[in-house]
Amino acid sequence: MEKKKLRLGDEGAAILTIQSTQSDPQKAIAELVENCIDAKAKTINIVRQRHSGNIEIVIEDDGEGVKPGQDGTPDMDRIPTEICKSFKKQLDEHLRDGIQGEFAIGLLGFAAVGENLEMISRTSDCPRAKFLRLKANSLNYESGYSNEKLETSGTKVRIWPIHDNIQQRLTAEKLNKYLGEELRERIRQSQVRIFIDDKVGRKVELEVKPQEYKGEKISQISKVGTPAGNIHLRLFITQQGDKGKVSIYRHGTKVIDDITEIQELNHEPWNTAHLEGMIDSRFINVPPATRKGIVPDKHFAEMVEAICSLEDQLKDIIEKALEKREQEMSRDLIKSLRDAFQNIMEDLPNEYNWFDTKGIGINKPGSQTKDKEPKPQPKIRIASGPLEYLTITPKVSQMEPNERKRFYVRAWTPDDELIPIGVTFKWNMKPSNLGSLEANNDECYLTAGTNEGEIKLGVIAALDNITKHEIVDVLILAKSNKKAPAGFPIPQPVHRPSEKWRSRWDESLNTLQYNTGHEDYIRADQKGKKHILRYMGFLYAKQLVFHNFRSSGEDSVMERMIEVISRFEDRI
């Protein structure tokens, strides 16, 4: 069978079709900036200004200029007559290092920005500059020697007039943010300096800096191998409250904004808010026109397979880092609240009494009170099953380093009946380096280690092929040198997003419960430690007032709230 070749029926129409495929003006500007970096520019200046009543953008660099022709001058005619035939792609591998261009169509994208383009360029060996002029949606061009003099080698591109409907996308602030993220690695690796001078309206001058990741760097993973070579990674665990994403880069230029756009990678850990960073593969192929996305070829498949091989290790790293962060935050939060309310209680009038976490009412820190008669407890019914839920006592606990404490578990039916026999229990704790565990079916003894931190003490129960799991928090804190309020009630998180309450007092445990599903808590948590400390302080202030003055009337309660909160604000 005879093999035949595809041909263009209308070469001109094909060129204009290629030109129209670039619809993003910011990406078109980024392509021109990348040409400057390819030409080894040290400095790139982007100017947005008015000229003859029109708004224009000028991009000027101090690079090597357009590649010279046989006469030694910039070969401007090669650009419009050799579309899709890039000399950059023909360079040897070592010469292509640091060069992105490969399709010889990027310049055509100017039509997404404005109506006309003029390029002026000179080389170091030829002081006289040459020009090239293109018009959007036209196959005609002009070239020749320029009357404009360039002081050094380099290239100057001018686009005018800018389309009216995209003006707001090309302000200094918008371009700075876009280029700093889009060309993050190219700027960082080439050390080029990019300046934006916006003279339209309010004058703004900015230097484009590669956007830095704010999270904690994952140093254990920096590269992974594929048959074509190594893929490089810069991954970080996001700061508390931040929502992260991992982008895909090729030779330092972003081609996919969020890795979860790849269906094969839209799962943990890539789709969690805890991970941010970039993955750079120089072997993947991108669509020539938009230069966004990845061609689904064998290099794409190899990249996905290599990335997937890192997932278990990444999950483990993230889990341990979040555990550590949670322990530190919980310890710091309780210390801060305890210290703040110790000072507040010393400053408040004597009519205020502190919480008594032993369940015998409220008392002033350090004072003595008589035990109240315990309330009669309802009789507990017993049954043989089925297993529905577990309770661990104590539910919340604070220990000192090297202290030993007993915990016990009870199993219950759906009708709140106790299951006294037949249930097997298995205890566990995380992290294991904060203490030791002695388990004996429905009870265990926890011995705290020498370090402060938070332990998740868990138990798994099994009965008739039904298993249930329960966890309690145990906080290990050293004795404070200050005299803290007697028995500071450790707050207990309860997730009730469908309920409107922010906090409430748990009489059975004599501690404060707070609703982690309330929008006010979520908002404070997203903003960071200071905001969550302030929010939790307000909840304790509310509960302290209710303990002491619940029956004093609405006006009096509000006055008391202000009295406590104003003192709390002074101490955080």
BASEMI-761451 format. One record per residue (C-alpha): residue in one letter; x, y, z negated. Coordinates in pm, whole numbers, plus 50000, padded with zeros to 5 digits. Example, Ala and Ser with C-alpha at 12.3 -4.5 7.8 and 13.67 -1.06 7.14 Angstrom:
A512304955049220/S513674989449286/
This chain:
M500005000050000/E501345033950101/K502155057449811/K500965093149860/K501715125449674/L499365150949527/R499555185449681/L498235219749599/G495495230349836/D495815266649733/E499105275649569/G497975310849484/A494805298949316/A496885274649111/I499145302948988/L496175324548888/T494585294648715/I497755289448511/Q497725326248420/S494135324548296/T494775294748066/Q496485316947808/S493615333647622/D495305342447293/P496995376947305/Q498965370646986/K500335338147127/A501235356547451/I503255381847249/A504895353247058/E505925337347392/L507675369747493/V509415371447155/E510575335447201/N512095345047536/C514135370947346/I515285344647096/D516145320847383/A518345348847523/K520245349347190/A518945383147080/K520065395346739/T517405422546715/I513925425146867/N511835456946853/I508085456446915/V506435490246963/R502705497446996/Q502125532647122/R500065555947339/H501375565547683/S499485586847935/G496255580947745/N496655543047734/I497815520247456/E500805499047549/I503135473747385/V506885473847441/I509135444747342/E512875451547365/D515845429747268/D519655430347270/G520105395347411/E521925382947719/G519275395547961/V517705377248255/K519955350348401/P522085366248679/G521925355549042/Q524825350249282/D525495387849297/G525925389748917/T522795410948861/P519685398748680/D517835375448917/M514385391048878/D513005374849195/R513585340149057/I510955345448786/P507865350749008/T509005327249285/E509995296949077/I506945293148855/C506925258948678/K510655254648758/S512475265848444/F516265267248454/K516165262748074/K514815227448111/Q517685218648344/L520355227648085/D522395200447916/E521105189147576/H523805207947381/L523095240047577/R519335236947512/D519855238447137/G517885268147004/I516005273147334/Q512255267547352/G511225276247709/E510755247947957/F507795255348187/A508575289748342/I504965301148300/G505095319447964/L505475353648124/L502145349348305/G500385350247969/F500765388347963/A497325389748132/A495755380547797/V497235412747656/G496945439147930/E496625447448300/N500255453748399/L503705441048304/E507075456848371/M510285438948279/I513665456848287/S516855437348220/R520625439648242/T523515416648162/S526765424547985/D528695421448314/C526375443848517/P525485477248357/R522815485648615/A519355472948521/K516785456848749/F513005455848716/L510075432748783/R506425443948792/L503415420948779/K499685428148782/A497045406048619/N495015384748863/S497295394049153/L499815373449349/N501845404249448/Y504885416549258/E507565443449284/S511275441049197/G514485460449247/Y516975482949071/S515565503348784/N516065540548728/E515885533948356/K519215528248185/L519655502147913/E522505509447673/T523375472847615/S522595439347768/G519065427647700/T515505429047825/K512635453647783/V509045443047854/R506175468047873/I502505457947896/W499795483647964/P496965492547925/I496075468947640/H492595453747671/D490135473247454/N488555442247298/I491835429247149/Q493275461347001/Q492635451046641/R494445418046688/L497685435246784/T498155459346493/A501465458546306/E499925440146010/K498235413446225/L501315407346444/N503595406346142/K501475379545973/Y501075359446294/L504715359946405/G505975353146052/E503985320746045/E503985310846413/L507765315146456/R508675307446095/E511415282346165/R512735299146481/I513285331546291/R514825313245997/Q517165292246211/S518225319546458/Q518515346746191/V517035371446442/R515595403946304/I512215414546440/F510855449546379/I507335462146454/D506665499446496/D502955507546529/K502505543846635/V498775541546702/G496695557646427/R498405553846089/K502115548646157/V503335515146027/E506845500446040/L507415464445937/E510105438045960/V508835403346040/K510015378345781/P509465340845810/Q506655333445567/E508035314645270/Y506255286645090/K505475295144728/G505125260144591/E507545235544433/K509825220144696/I509725182344744/S513445175744769/Q513145137744792/I511855139245151/S513585160145418/K513605138045728/V512245105845873/G513525086046168/T511805077546497/P513175058746803/A513845092846965/G515585107646659/N514885123946324/I511805144446237/H512535171645981/L510195180645694/R509935209545448/L507155200245206/F506015217344888/I503505211544609/T501245242044606/Q501005265844316/Q497965261844095/G494895276744261/D496425277744609/K495055257144896/G497865242845104/K498175229245454/V500945212345649/S501665225346001/I503365207746291/Y506245225846463/R508285218646772/H511765233946786/G510675258446513/T507465269946686/K504085260346542/V501985238546770/I499355226046521/D498155248346239/D496855220346015/I498035184446034/T494495172445957/E493535183346309/I495215150446405/Q492545124346342/E495075097546249/L496405119745968/N493155134045831/H493465116345495/E495425118145170/P497895132545098/W497675155245405/N494095166945346/T494565176144979/A494975211844857/H498165202144671/L500485199144974/E501895226245201/G504805229245439/M505915220145788/I506975190345995/D509245197646292/S509745173046578/R511685183246887/F510605151947073/I506855157847097/N505395173347411/V502945202547415/P500385213847676/P502275238347904/A499635265647929/T498465271547573/R501485255647398/K499065244947126/G498405208847031/I500395177747118/V500295155947428/P499125121147311/D502045101547453/K504505076747301/H506425104247118/F503175114946952/A502455079146845/E505985075146706/M505645107646511/V502335096846356/E503765062846259/A506835079046099/I504705104145905/C502365076645781/S505365057445645/L505955085745394/E502445086945250/D502795063444953/Q505985080544838/L504365114744877/K501265104744681/D503435092544395/I505505124744395/I502385146644396/E500685126544121/K503685129043891/A504155166143959/L500475173843890/E500575152643573/K503565172243451/R501935205343544/E498715195843368/Q500595186243053/E502545218743051/M499485239843115/S497365222342853/R500135225142593/D500825261642672/L497125270242682/I496345255242343/K499445270742187/S498515304842325/L494895302042208/R495925289341865/D498475317041813/A496095343841940/F493225333241714/Q495535329941414/N496325367141449/I492705375541528/M491425358541211/E493905377941001/D492625410341156/L488875403241145/P486705411640844/N486465385540568/E482915376640665/Y484315356140956/N484915319140886/W486955295941105/F485805262841256/D486235231841040/T487165203241270/K486565177440995/G482835181341051/I481975197940717/G480915232240837/I483175262440885/N485825277340666/K488495304140659/P491965291640757/G493545276940445/S490435280040226/Q488615251540047/T484955242440089/K482765215639938/D481825186440153/K478285188440278/E476025158440255/P476405139040578/K473345137540796/P471625104040802/Q472645084241106/P470185063941311/K470585026341286/I472665011441567/R470984984341773/I473094956041912/A472844935242229/S474894910742435/G474924932142752/P474964943643022/L478044965942995/E477295002243093/Y479805025742928/L482595029042668/T483415053342388/I486875058442243/T487295073341897/P488705098641843/K487595114242172/V490125142542152/S493215141441938/Q496305161241851/M499415144341714/E502855154941603/P506005138941744/N506685104541586/E503165103541434/R501185070541447/K497405070841498/R494625044741533/F492105045541820/Y489185021841870/V486735015242152/R483085005142154/A481104990342443/W477465000142507/T474484989242718/P472385012542939/D469955015642643/D472735027142406/E472944993642232/L476284982742087/I477904951542235/P479854937441936/I481334905842087/G482314890742421/V484004921442570/T487714921042655/F489694953342644/K492974963342804/W494674995742688/N497035017842888/M498685051842865/K500205077143105/P502905088843107/S504485059642927/N507595079142822/L505685100642568/G505025072642321/S504425035542256/L501215015342235/E500264985542010/A497004970842138/N494694945741965/N491604941542186/D489114968442065/E491684989441878/C495175002441932/Y497855022441754/L499575050241942/T502975061941822/A503995095441967/G507535100142094/T509855128942015/N508745151442303/E505685173642332/G503165166842608/E499735153042695/I498915115842707/K496025100442897/L494985070842681/G492765046842872/V490995013742826/I489434989543073/A486614967242948/A485274935743114/L482094915943051/D480354891643290/N482234904443598/I481434940643510/T484354964043435/K484254999343294/H487015024643234/E487325053142983/I490105078842919/V490765103242634/D493335131042602/V495955130342329/L498025161942284/I501455159242122/L502475192341965/A505205200441717/K504295219341401/S504235256841457/N506315278541228/K503325301841210/K500305293440998/A497695285141262/P493945283541196/A493175251841005/G492295224241248/F492235243041578/P489525224941782/I491075211542101/P488765220042393/Q487135191042576/P486525194142952/V483125182743083/H482365184443455/R478725195343504/P478585215543831/S474785213643846/E474355228243495/K474575265343412/W476255264143070/R479895275543039/S480675261142695/R478935244542402/W479795230642062/D479885192742026/E478605185841674/S479675149441679/L483305158541747/N483285193941607/T485025207941909/L484395230942204/Q483225215642530/Y483725236442845/N482135230843184/T484835226443449/G482125226243716/H480895261543641/E481785286543912/D483325310643656/Y485735283743535/I486615273543892/R487295309843985/A489535315043680/D491375282243741/Q492085291844102/K493625324843991/G496165308543759/K497235305043396/K496585340543277/H493015340243404/I492195305943260/L493675316442923/R491495347542922/Y488405327443021/M488955300842753/G489615327842495/F486235343442572/L484545309542525/Y486185305042184/A485215340742091/K481585333342183/Q481575301441977/L483235318241678/V480525345041675/F477735319441711/H479165299141422/N479075329241196/F476285352041316/R473855331741529/S470835343641329/S471905380341306/G469915392441607/E470935399141968/D472385434041912/S474515422741618/V475805392241808/M476825414042104/E478655438141871/R480475409041710/M481435395342054/I483045428642143/E484775428741804/V486445394941870/I487115399042243/S488765433042203/R491225417741957/F491805387842183/E492565410542482/D495285427642276/R497045394442215/I497305379042561/
